[in-house]
Structure formats: C-alpha cells, structure tokens
C-alpha cells in the first residue's frame, strides 16, 4: 500500500451525524436562506434519522440503495412529528426532486469523509435514482394575460402585466423600489430579491447573485409611472412603504387574489411563477434569441435557458429548416442550369 492510500480506521468510526454539521455550515455560508432550508430540512427529516448515528465505515452501497428506494416509496424512517397531517405527508411517495435532494445531502457528506481520508471511497455514489419528469409549463397568450390582469383588478393588474412581460421572479418584483424604475429608458434595475422562508422574510441579492437591468414594453410605462408617483426613491414600487407584497397562494383552501382572478378569467390553475414562463414564451414568439431571453430571465447560462424552454425553441428548428429550404430554392431558380450532354464528345 502506498503511503498516500492509508486510511486511519479511527476516522471511519466517526458517525455521519458528527460530520454533517460542518458541511451544513459551509452550505449556510454559500447559499441563500431558501436554498439552504431545503438542504437543512432534507438532513433533519430524512438523512439524520437513518444515518446520523451510523459510523462512516459502516455505510454500504446496498444499504444506501435500499434507503433511497424507501424514501421514494414514502416508507423510510423520518423525523417524528406531533401532528397527524405531517405524518400522513411523510408516508406519501416522494417526487424525484425530493429523493434526489435527500440523496445529494448524504452523498455530499460522505464526499467530505473521502476528502478527509476517513473512508476510501463514497458508498453512495453509483446508486440508482429516480428520473425527474419534465414539468409542463403553463404559457398564456397576450389575450389571456389581458384577461387575467383585468380579473385581478386595479390593485394587482400592473404586477400581473409586469410579471408576464419582464419575466422577473415574484421575489424580484416585490423587492423593486421606486429608484429601480427608469421611465426614460423603460428599464427596471433588479438589485434585490425578497423571499419568505418559513415565517421570515429574507431580502438579499437576486437568485443568481447577478444584478441586471430588464426592459419593459411601452404600454406598461404609464401604469408603472403611476405606481411610483409621490413615493420616496427607496419606497417599494409594489406594496406600501416598506411592506412587501406577499406572494399569492396558488393552492390550498384559502383563495388568494390570484386564484380568484384565474377563476374569473376562465383560465387553468397555475402559479404566479408561470407568468415568468409566459414572459419567456411571448419573448421567444416575438423573435427574441436565446441570449436575450437568458439576460431577461437572469439565468446563469444560455444552456440553462435552452434546457428549461426546449419546447419553445422546437419551432425555431422548423423555422431554420424552412428558411434553408427557401434559400436553396431561391438560389437554384436564380441560376441557369448547366446543359446536359446529349452524347459523347
């Protein structure tokens, strides 16, 4: 055995639960509160009850695979709750997104153990995971956006239009301040993002930490100007003073203004985030290229935009084929054809 390959047996006797807090602390430092909470919940609810007391050296590939299957089926051991509703939810089969997130937490903690030379290899790697199914987006037409905005009433019509024509996330819209509105250039400066995590509202930089400027169509200028009129530069554009407009619920028994507007407009069930998808759809339909849509939405890369909205760019493939066909036909028709030889020279 080479010196660099040595694994101290004492290191493998450390439990998964002893190693996890340091990993979580690093994630807390790097991630936004909403993203960190997902990982923290995955650890507390799913990973810790099963693996917290298990020594690193006792974790096997087969046991991890069995556990992942149980998490997916809703039969894995989870943290005990004190009300029936949560227990019922815990017993339901889990989506691929949840299973992959839960697995990712365990695998990442074990990766730390490998780097610290507590174990030779990560027994969680290579486990079979459920495949994510592509979520179907809801896209509204211009007419449907109009109907929804009218049904939302004067108090919410402008934010409906803004969401559907700028592609801003709800947290970015609700965090806009009067000083972020440039009426001369028809631009909105996206500097902040307001996200509720549990009962707390966290205001920070946009999701990808990238500040950006987004244009809005001319028909919105008057409505946005009216919202800003008489307010201090630091006041919120949507909402009153420092009171952020809450994200409307899209499910549950209590009907939000958004759910009522959808019903009154005769539109299918959707979330406010689907207005962001609508903005992408309308932009692409109007001829915007993938880089322009990427900048509008604040995606980290054009590849991400293509991945999320691959269905919308399918029409571009047809358009390219049609354009090539037309160009070839035009080129051939405009040139004289060479005369065919009638026989040997």
C-alpha positions, 0 to 999 in steps of 0.5 A: 500500500502506498503511503498516500492510500492509508486510511486511519480506521479511527476516522471511519468510526466517526458517525455521519451525524458528527460530520454533517454539521460542518458541511451544513455550515459551509452550505449556510455560508454559500447559499441563500436562506431558501436554498439552504432550508431545503438542504437543512430540512432534507438532513433533519427529516430524512438523512439524520434519522437513518444515518446520523448515528451510523459510523462512516465505515459502516455505510454500504452501497446496498444499504444506501440503495435500499434507503433511497428506494424507501424514501421514494416509496414514502416508507423510510424512517423520518423525523417524528412529528406531533401532528397527524397531517405531517405524518400522513405527508411523510408516508406519501411517495416522494417526487424525484426532486425530493429523493434526489435532494435527500440523496445529494445531502448524504452523498455530499457528506460522505464526499467530505469523509473521502476528502478527509481520508476517513473512508476510501471511497463514497458508498453512495455514489453509483446508486440508482435514482429516480428520473425527474419528469419534465414539468409542463409549463403553463404559457398564456397568450397576450389575450389571456394575460389581458384577461387575467390582469383585468380579473385581478383588478386595479390593485394587482393588474400592473404586477400581473402585466409586469410579471408576464412581460419582464419575466422577473421572479415574484421575489424580484418584483416585490423587492423593486423600489421606486429608484429601480424604475427608469421611465426614460429608458423603460428599464427596471434595475433588479438589485434585490430579491425578497423571499419568505422562508418559513415565517421570515422574510429574507431580502438579499441579492437576486437568485443568481447573485447577478444584478441586471437591468430588464426592459419593459414594453411601452404600454406598461410605462404609464401604469408603472409611472403611476405606481411610483408617483409621490413615493420616496426613491427607496419606497417599494414600487409594489406594496406600501412603504416598506411592506412587501407584497406577499406572494399569492397562494396558488393552492390550498383552501384559502383563495388568494387574489390570484386564484380568484382572478384565474377563476374569473378569467376562465383560465387553468390553475397555475402559479404566479411563477408561470407568468415568468414562463409566459414572459419567456414564451411571448419573448421567444414568439416575438423573435427574441434569441436565446441570449436575450431571453437568458439576460431577461430571465437572469439565468446563469447560462444560455444552456440553462435557458435552452434546457428549461424552454426546449419546447419553445425553441422546437419551432425555431428548428422548423423555422431554420429548416424552412428558411434553408429550404427557401434559400436553396430554392431561391438560389437554384431558380436564380441560376441557369442550369448547366446543359446536359450532354446529349452524347459523347464528345 
